[in-house]
Amino acid sequence: MIVCLGQEPSIAHHYLTILRDVSLQKDRMKFRNCVERLGEIMAFEISKKLEYETVDVQTPLGKKAHSKLKQEPVLVTVLRAGLPYWYGFQRIFENSDCGFIGAYRQEGQEIKIKVDYVSSPALDGRDVILIDPMLATGKSLVDAVSQLRKKGNPKSIFIAALIAAPEGIAYIESQLGKEVPVWVFSVDEKLNHQAYIVPGLGDAGDLSFGEKI
């Protein structure tokens, strides 16, 4: 299942405009701040799908029934590009347990994704939000879901991206079916021969933290 939040006008489009603009991307702080804000927006939208309970809150003048999260979700991000996006989620789900996955591209005739680090709490019965700003081929996220399921049996898994390529979405659906919904702000045109999203925004990790060697 694909949930594209960019189909309706919202402030998210304003931040996406800044992220994509090559003339503004030189300002790393502005870039990271916009990614964080989009993380907050996405977290709010996904929060509507979580489970709540009713509690009575005592105010100075009486009591009021309110909804409260039964349990905060586990926030998992793919290093390093996912860190600013994850931080936006963490600002909404302030007491969440967190996990981290190290994944990188192995360049060659066929681009492969290597997952070599997984840190996660126990996941039995938990809602998990897997956070990665760019959903390109989808291979790293499918591998990440496989690794996370070794840590327990989650109640639900949400994949949260900023921008996705149709090829990546198709790959995730072919491997995971529709039981893992993919939430995005934009589904772009395609992948290029280097497996980067077109038009996309470039390398989110490099734009946030500097070019790697």
C-alpha positions in Angstrom: 0.0 0.0 0.0 1.3 3.4 -1.0 0.3 6.5 1.0 1.5 9.7 -0.9 1.0 12.8 1.2 2.0 15.0 -1.7 -1.3 14.6 -3.5 -2.9 17.3 -1.5 -1.6 20.9 -1.0 0.2 21.4 2.4 3.2 23.0 3.9 5.2 19.8 3.0 5.4 21.1 -0.6 7.1 24.2 0.7 9.8 22.2 2.4 10.2 19.8 -0.6 10.7 22.8 -2.9 13.6 24.0 -0.7 15.1 20.5 -0.6 15.1 20.1 -4.4 16.4 23.5 -5.3 20.1 23.1 -6.3 20.7 26.8 -5.5 19.6 26.3 -1.9 21.1 22.9 -1.2 24.5 24.5 -0.4 23.1 25.6 3.0 23.4 22.3 4.9 21.7 23.6 8.0 18.7 24.7 5.9 18.6 21.4 4.1 18.7 19.4 7.4 16.1 21.6 9.0 13.7 21.1 6.1 14.2 17.3 6.3 13.5 17.4 10.1 10.3 19.4 9.6 9.1 16.9 7.0 9.9 14.1 9.5 7.6 15.9 12.0 4.9 16.2 9.4 5.2 12.5 8.4 5.3 11.4 12.0 2.0 13.2 12.7 0.3 11.6 9.8 1.5 8.1 10.7 0.4 8.7 14.3 -3.2 8.6 13.1 -2.7 4.9 12.3 -1.4 3.9 15.8 -3.4 2.5 18.7 -4.7 4.7 21.5 -6.4 4.4 24.8 -8.7 6.7 26.7 -7.4 8.2 30.0 -8.9 10.7 32.4 -6.7 13.7 32.9 -7.0 15.7 36.1 -6.8 19.5 35.5 -6.9 22.2 38.2 -10.7 22.5 37.6 -11.8 19.0 36.8 -11.3 15.9 34.7 -11.2 15.4 31.0 -11.1 12.2 28.9 -8.3 12.2 26.3 -6.7 9.7 23.9 -3.2 8.6 24.7 -0.8 6.4 22.7 -0.9 2.9 24.2 2.8 2.5 23.3 5.2 4.7 21.4 6.5 3.2 18.1 10.1 2.1 17.6 11.9 4.5 15.3 14.5 2.8 13.0 16.6 4.7 10.6 19.2 3.8 7.9 22.5 5.5 8.5 23.6 8.1 7.6 21.2 9.9 5.3 18.2 9.0 7.5 19.4 10.9 10.6 17.8 14.3 10.0 14.6 12.7 8.9 14.6 10.4 12.0 15.3 13.3 14.3 12.0 14.9 13.1 10.2 11.7 14.0 11.9 11.7 17.4 10.7 15.2 18.1 7.1 13.9 17.8 7.5 10.5 19.5 9.7 11.8 22.2 10.1 8.7 24.3 10.4 6.1 21.6 12.9 3.3 21.5 15.2 3.6 18.5 17.1 1.4 16.2 19.8 2.0 13.6 20.9 0.2 10.5 24.1 0.6 8.6 23.7 0.1 4.8 25.8 1.2 1.8 26.0 0.7 -1.9 28.5 -1.7 -3.4 29.1 -0.3 -6.9 29.7 -2.5 -9.9 27.9 -3.8 -12.9 25.0 -4.4 -10.7 24.5 -2.1 -7.7 24.2 -4.2 -4.5 23.3 -3.0 -1.0 25.3 -4.2 1.9 23.8 -4.2 5.4 26.5 -4.6 8.0 25.2 -3.1 11.2 21.8 -3.5 13.0 21.0 -2.1 16.5 17.5 -2.6 17.6 15.4 -3.2 20.8 13.1 -6.2 21.0 10.3 -5.8 18.5 7.7 -8.3 19.5 4.2 -6.7 19.3 5.7 -3.3 18.6 4.8 -0.7 15.9 8.0 0.0 13.9 8.6 3.0 11.6 11.5 2.4 9.2 12.8 5.8 8.2 14.9 6.5 5.1 14.5 9.7 3.1 15.2 8.3 -0.4 13.5 5.1 -1.6 15.4 4.4 -4.7 15.9 0.7 -5.6 14.1 -0.4 -2.4 16.8 -3.1 -1.7 18.2 -1.6 1.4 14.7 -1.3 3.0 13.7 -4.8 2.1 17.0 -6.1 3.7 16.3 -3.8 6.7 12.9 -5.3 7.2 14.4 -8.8 7.0 17.0 -7.9 9.7 14.4 -6.3 11.9 12.2 -9.3 11.9 15.1 -11.3 13.4 14.7 -9.0 16.4 11.1 -10.1 17.0 7.6 -10.1 15.5 6.5 -6.5 15.1 2.8 -5.7 15.2 3.2 -3.4 12.2 6.0 -1.9 10.1 5.7 1.4 8.3 8.2 2.5 5.7 8.6 6.3 5.8 10.4 8.1 2.9 10.5 11.6 1.5 10.8 10.7 -2.2 10.4 7.4 -3.9 11.0 5.9 -7.4 8.4 3.7 -9.0 11.0 1.0 -9.4 11.7 1.0 -5.6 8.0 0.8 -4.7 7.5 -2.0 -7.1 10.4 -3.9 -5.6 9.1 -3.5 -2.1 5.7 -4.7 -3.1 7.1 -7.7 -4.9 9.2 -8.7 -1.8 7.0 -7.6 1.1 3.5 -7.6 -0.4 1.1 -4.9 0.8 1.5 -5.7 4.5 4.2 -3.1 4.8 2.8 0.3 3.8 5.1 2.8 2.2 4.5 6.5 3.1 6.0 9.2 0.9 5.6 12.8 0.0 6.4 12.3 -3.7 6.7 9.5 -6.2 9.1 10.7 -8.8 9.7 9.8 -12.4 12.3 7.0 -12.5 15.8 5.8 -11.5 18.8 6.7 -13.7 21.6 4.3 -14.7 23.3 5.0 -11.3 20.1 4.1 -9.4 19.5 7.7 -8.3 16.0 9.1 -8.3 15.1 11.5 -11.1 14.4 14.3 -10.6 14.9 13.5 -6.9 17.1 15.9 -5.0 20.6 14.3 -5.2 22.4 12.4 -2.4 20.6 13.2 0.8 23.5 12.0 2.9 26.1 14.2 1.1 23.8 17.2 1.2 23.3 16.8 4.9 26.8 15.9 6.0 29.2 16.5 3.1 30.6 14.2 0.4 32.0 10.8 1.3 34.9 9.0 -0.2 
